[in-house]
C-alpha cells in the first residue's frame, strides 16, 4: 500500500481536532516528553560522574546531552501548560490554535495556566523557551536576543523543572476534580 500523506482537510479535522481540544491528550504528550527528558538527564548525570572520576570524555558522550534534555523539558512544560489552558477555557479546536497557544512562550503559557513562578523558575522558563525555539532546528539561536544567556542549560536545572512541572500537573488535577464535582 502506498504511503499517503494527510493534508489538513475535513478528514484531518475529524481525526485530530478532538485531540487538540482534550486536555488529557495534551497532558499525555507532556508526560512522554518529561519521561524522555528525565531519561536523557540521567544519562548525562551518569557520564558527568564518570568524567569527574577520571574516565575519558570520549567514552561519555551523554555528557553533552544537557541541552537536548532541557529542550525536551521545555517542550514538556509548554505542552502541560497548554493542557491546563485547554482545560480552563474549554478550548475547542476550530481549525486553528487559539492565539495565546500558538507560540512557545513558556513563561506566558505558565502564567495563563495559573502557575506562579519564582524569579529562579521564571529565569529557567525563559531559558527553556529559547531552547525549545531553536535547539532542535538550528545550530545556534536565530536572534541575537536569544543568545543572552551565558549558560543555556545546567543539569541541576532539572530539580527546578521538576518542581514547576509538578505544580502545573497539580493545577490540572485540581481543575479535573473541580469539573467532576460540578458535574455531580
N, C-alpha and C positions, 0 to 999 in steps of 0.2 A: 504494500500500500504506500503510495507516495506521501511524503510529508506535506501536511497542509499548514499554512500559517493563518492564524486567525487575526483578521483585522477587526477593529472596533466597530462592530455592526450591532444590529438589534440582537443577533445571536450572541455576540460577545457580551452585550449589556445583560442579557438574560442569564448568562453563565456566571459572570463575575461581579455584576452590580451588587447583588445581595451581600457578597463577602465584604465589599467596601463599606457597607452600612452596618456590619456586625462587629461590635467591639471585641467579641471573643476571637474572631478571625485575626484581628489586629494583634490582640494580646498573645495569641498562639505564635504568630510570626515573630513578635518581640522576644518571646521566650526562646525560640530557636536561635535567634541572634545572640541572646545573652549566654546561652549554653556554649555556642561556638566561641564567643569572646573569652569566656572563662577558661575553656579548654586550651586555647592558644596562650592565654596569660600564664596558665600553669606550666606549660612547656617553656615559656620564656623565663619564668622564675627558676625552673629546674636548670636550664642552661646557664643562667646568671650565677647560680650557686656553683656549678661545675667550673666555670671560668674563675670565680673567686678562689676555688680550691686548687687552681693551678692547671686545669685542663686547657688545652689549646682551643681558642675560639673557632678554629676550622672545623672541629667536630661538634660544635654547639650552635648550629645555625638558627635555632629558635631564639637566641639572644637578641636577634634583630626583629622579633615579632611584636614588640610592644606597640608600634604604630598601627599595624593591621588589627591587633587585638582591641585597641581602643577605638578604632574606626567602627568595628563591629559593635562595641559597647555603645557608641554614639547612635548607631542605627537602631539598636535595641531600645534606647531611651526615647528616641524620636518616635518609633513605632508604638511603644507603650503609651506615650503621651497622646498620640493620635487616637489610640483605643479609648482613653479616658474622655477625650473631646467628643468622639463619636457617641459614647455612652451619655455624656452630659447633655448634648444637644439633640440627641435622637437623630443625628445626621443621616440623611438618606442620599443614596447615590443618584444624581440627576444628570449623568453624562459627563460630569467634571468634578474635580475636588472642590470643596468649599475653599475660598481664597485663603483663609487662615491655616489651612492644612497643606497647601501646595507649595511647601518650602521645607528647608532643613534647619530652620531657626530654632534649635533645640531649647535655648533659654525661654524664648517666647512661647513655644509649644508647652513647656512645663508650666509657665505662668497660666496659660489658657486651661491647662488640666487641673489647676488649683493646687499646685505643689510649690510651696515657698522654698527658696534656696538661700543658703548662707552665702557669704562672699566667696568662700572657697569653692562651694558647689557651683555657683554661677560662673566662676572663672573656669572650672573644669568643663561645664556645659558649653561655654564659648569655644574652648579648645576642641571639644568633641565635634562641635558644629563645623569647625574648619576642616577637621579630618574627614568627616562624612562628605563634605562638599568636594574635596579634591583627591584624597589619598588613593582611592581605588580607581581613579581616572587619569591622573596626571602625575608626572614625576615631582612637581613642586606646585604650590598654590598658584592659581592663575592671577590673583590680585595681590598687589603689594600689602594691602591692609591685612590679608590673611597670613602674612609672614611675621606678624607682630610678636608671636610667642617664641622665645628663645628655645624652649623645650616643649615640643608638641605633646609628648606623652611620657609618662613615667609608669612603670608597672605598679607603683604604690597608689596610683590614681584609681586602681580597681576597688579599693576599700571605699572611697568616696562615691564612685559609680554605683557600687552595690547598695550603699545607703540610699541614694536617690532612687534607684530602680525599685527598691523595697517600698519606699514611700509612695511612688506612683502606683505600684501594684496594690497597696493598701487603699489608696483613694478609689481605685477602680473597684475593688472588692466592696468598699462601703457603698458605692453607688449601686452596685448589683443588689446588695442587701436591702437598701432603701427602696429600690424599684420593686423587689419581690414583696416587701411589706406593703407597699402601696397597692399592689395587685390583689392582695388578700382582702 
